[in-house]
Amino acid sequence: MDVSTFYALFSATCFTLVGLWWTVVERNRPWLRDPATRRRVGAIYLSFLLPALMGLFAQVGGTEVPLFWRASFVVIAAVGALGTVRLLRAGRNDPDAGIFARLWWASAVLYAVIAVVGVAPELARTVGLTPLQAEATMLILLVAIAHAVAWEFMTRHVSDDRYPE
């Protein structure tokens, strides 16, 4: 599959996941009442939205205008990294955070590496990939982490008194 086709499918899939997440949240409105839970709900939303946006910018810039996708990846990855670090700091002592939620640091690292490759795309060639292939690989990993965190968030035991109807 060529990289352009990948990014088209990837973005569409991520935007579908954003819509599905909205549906899950709509059906679980009590999640939004607790600030810590609302932060995790928002972080999961962004973990699908930000890769979707990067995929769109990769399609628009592609190999013809690499500076366009590179700049957008750096900016979006910076937003993702800063948001993830804020989430980690806020949830440091949260007893409801599960094992996957405690591993958000991997997302922060991936966002940082995405930004670095956006600034210095020649680094991707050291591992035998084009810059867009390297970025695609990291975006896949981000979405895989997001899936794991969303699954754990939705299936963990939550006491009824924390989310009154």
C-alpha positions in Angstrom: 0.0 0.0 0.0 1.3 3.4 -0.8 1.7 5.9 2.0 -1.0 8.3 0.6 -3.6 5.5 0.6 -2.6 4.5 4.1 -3.1 8.0 5.4 -6.5 8.3 3.7 -7.7 5.1 5.3 -6.0 5.9 8.6 -7.6 9.4 8.9 -11.0 8.0 8.1 -10.6 5.3 10.6 -9.5 7.7 13.3 -12.4 10.1 12.7 -14.7 7.1 12.9 -13.2 6.3 16.3 -13.7 9.9 17.4 -17.4 9.5 16.5 -17.7 6.2 18.2 -16.1 7.7 21.3 -18.6 10.6 21.3 -21.4 8.0 21.3 -19.8 6.1 24.2 -19.4 9.4 26.2 -23.0 10.5 25.3 -24.3 7.2 26.8 -22.2 7.7 29.9 -22.8 11.4 30.8 -22.0 10.9 34.5 -18.3 10.4 33.4 -18.2 14.2 32.7 -19.2 15.1 36.3 -15.9 14.1 37.9 -12.9 16.3 36.8 -10.4 13.4 36.8 -12.7 11.1 34.8 -13.5 14.0 32.4 -9.7 14.5 31.8 -9.3 10.8 30.9 -12.4 11.0 28.6 -10.9 14.0 26.9 -7.5 12.4 26.6 -9.0 9.4 24.9 -10.8 11.7 22.5 -7.6 13.5 21.6 -5.7 10.3 21.2 -8.0 9.5 18.2 -8.4 13.1 17.0 -4.8 14.2 16.8 -3.6 11.2 14.7 -6.6 11.7 12.4 -5.5 15.4 11.9 -1.9 14.4 11.3 -3.1 11.9 8.7 -5.1 14.6 6.9 -2.1 16.9 6.8 0.1 14.1 5.5 -2.4 13.7 2.6 -2.5 17.4 1.9 1.3 17.9 2.0 2.5 14.5 1.0 5.8 14.2 -0.8 5.0 17.3 -2.9 5.1 19.8 -0.1 6.8 18.0 2.8 7.3 21.2 4.9 3.5 21.4 5.2 3.0 18.0 6.7 6.2 18.2 8.7 5.1 21.5 10.3 1.7 20.3 11.1 3.0 17.1 12.7 5.4 19.1 14.9 2.5 21.4 16.1 0.0 18.6 16.6 2.5 16.4 18.3 3.5 19.2 20.6 -0.2 19.6 21.6 -0.4 15.8 22.1 2.7 15.7 24.2 1.8 18.6 26.4 -1.7 17.4 26.9 -0.5 13.9 27.8 2.1 15.3 30.3 -0.7 17.4 31.9 -2.8 14.2 32.1 0.0 12.3 33.7 0.7 15.0 36.3 -3.0 15.4 37.2 -3.5 11.6 37.5 -0.3 10.8 39.3 -2.1 9.7 42.5 -5.4 8.6 41.0 -6.4 5.3 42.5 -8.8 4.6 39.6 -6.1 4.8 36.9 -5.5 1.4 35.5 -2.3 -0.1 34.1 -2.9 1.2 30.6 -3.7 4.7 31.9 -0.5 4.6 33.9 1.4 3.9 30.6 0.3 7.2 28.9 3.9 8.1 29.1 4.4 6.0 26.0 2.1 8.3 24.1 4.0 11.3 25.3 7.3 9.7 24.1 5.7 8.9 20.7 4.4 12.4 20.3 7.9 13.7 21.1 9.5 11.4 18.5 6.9 12.3 15.9 7.8 16.0 16.4 11.5 15.2 16.2 11.1 13.3 12.9 9.0 16.3 11.7 11.9 18.6 12.4 14.6 16.2 11.2 13.1 13.8 8.7 16.4 12.3 7.7 16.4 10.4 11.0 13.8 8.1 9.6 16.1 7.0 6.8 18.6 5.7 9.5 16.1 2.9 10.1 15.3 2.3 6.4 12.0 4.2 6.3 10.8 7.3 4.5 9.8 10.1 6.9 6.1 9.5 6.2 6.5 5.8 6.8 8.2 6.4 10.1 5.5 8.8 11.2 2.8 6.4 10.1 4.3 3.6 12.2 4.2 5.9 15.3 0.7 7.0 14.6 -0.4 3.3 14.5 1.2 2.8 17.9 -0.5 5.9 19.3 -3.9 4.6 18.2 -3.1 1.1 19.5 -2.4 2.7 22.9 -5.6 4.7 22.7 -7.6 1.5 22.0 -6.0 -0.1 25.0 -6.7 2.8 27.3 -10.3 3.2 26.0 -11.0 -0.5 26.6 -9.6 -0.4 30.1 -11.4 2.8 30.9 -14.7 1.4 29.8 -14.3 -2.0 31.5 -12.7 -1.1 34.8 -14.7 -1.4 38.0 -16.1 2.0 39.0 -18.0 2.4 42.2 -21.6 3.5 41.8 -21.3 6.3 44.3 -18.6 8.0 42.2 -21.0 8.4 39.2 -24.5 9.1 40.6 -27.3 9.3 38.0 
